Amino acid sequence: MSQQVIIFDTTLRDGEQAPQSSLSVKEKIQIAMTLERMAVDLMGVGFPVSSPGDFESVKSIARQIKNSRVCGLARCVDKDIDVAAEALCAEKAFRIHVFLATSTPHIESKLKRSFDKVLAMAVRSVKRARN
């Protein structure tokens, strides 16, 4: 088994979740460049489908970062995955972080699907993001 530790920083994605927190594209690039100088392996830089501003910041960061991997967040929805890939395509090696609510209440009330259908949805989304 590998003993490698991978540092995955989500400052740029989760940092704006705090009340009254909003960074300009320039500020986000400065933070991303600092994370890269700190040798962060992977950085979650945003949720590209959430807004045109987030799309542009993710795209700009992907163009600037050369030594770290840039990661965009996407729900298990084709459009989210496609928009994330479009925003990140400036970088050769990027990642798309797909997520899906899988608690019983979410599956029953929000997604209104069986567990097997939700599992299939997750597998299909990971394959789409990978391609």
N, C-alpha and C positions, 0 to 999 in steps of 0.2 A: 504494500500500500504506500502511496506517495505521502511524503511528509510536508509537501509544499503548502504554504499558507497563501491564500489569495485575498488581498485587501479589496473589498467592494464598498466604495464610498457613495452614499446617497445624499450628500449635502445639497447638491444642485436640484435634485428631484424633491426631496422631502423638506428642505429648508424653507421653501416658499409656502409650506402648509401652515406655518406659524402666522398668527394674526398680524396684519399690517406689515407683512414681509413681502417685498417685491424687488427683484433685482433686474437691472438693465442687462441687455445682451453683453455689453462691454464688461460689466461686473461679473457676469457668469463666466465669460471667457477668462478673465483674470483668475477667478477661483479655480477653474478647470486647469489652467496652466500651472497654478501653484500645486494642485493635487498631482499633476504629472511630474513636476519637479520633486515631489515627495515620494515618487515611485509607486503611487497607487496603481494597482493592476487594472481595476475596472471601476468606472464611474458612471453611476446612474444620473443622467443629465436632464431628464425631463420626460414629459408625457406628450409627445408631439401632436396627437390628435386633439388634445384638450383646447388648444387655441392657436391662432396664427402666430402669435408671439412666441409661444413655447416651441412650435414647429421651427421657426426661424432661429431661435437660440440653440436648439439641438443641432440643427444643420450647421450653424456657424461654429459651434464647439467641435463637431465632427471634422470640420475642415482644418481646424487648428491643432488638434491633438494628434501626436505621432507615436508616442511610446506607451500610452495607456489605451485600454479598450474603452470605447464609449458605448453606453447602453441606454436605450430608450424603453420606456414603459408602454405596454399595450394590454388592453383587455383581450380576452379570447374572442375577438371579433375581427373578421377579415379586414375591415376598413382600418381599424387601429393598427393592425400588424403591417398593412401596406403603407400607411402613412409613416409609421416608425421607420420602415425600411427606406422609404424615400428620403426622409430627413437624415438618415445615417449613411446613406450610400457614398458620401464623399470619403469615408474612411474604408480602407480595405477590410479590416477585421473589426466588426462591430457586433454587438449583441442586442437582442430584443428580449426584454424581460416580460413574459406574458403572465397574467394573473387571472384567477377565476375564483369567485367565492364558492367554497365547498362545504360550508357548515350545513347541517340538516335544515335549519330554518331558511337559509338562503336558497338551497336547492328546491325546497318545497314552495316557498312563498315568492321569491324573487325570480328564479329561473323557471319555475314550474315544469321541471323535468325530472326524470328518474336519475338515480346516481349513475347508472350505466351510460345514459345519454350525456351527462355532464362529463364523465370520464372520457368518453369519445370526443366530446367537444375540446377538451384540454389536449388530448393527443393530436387531434387534427390541427389545432392552433400552433402547437409546438412544431409540428412538421412544416406548416406554412411559414412560420418565422425562420425556421432553419433553412428553408429554400430561398 
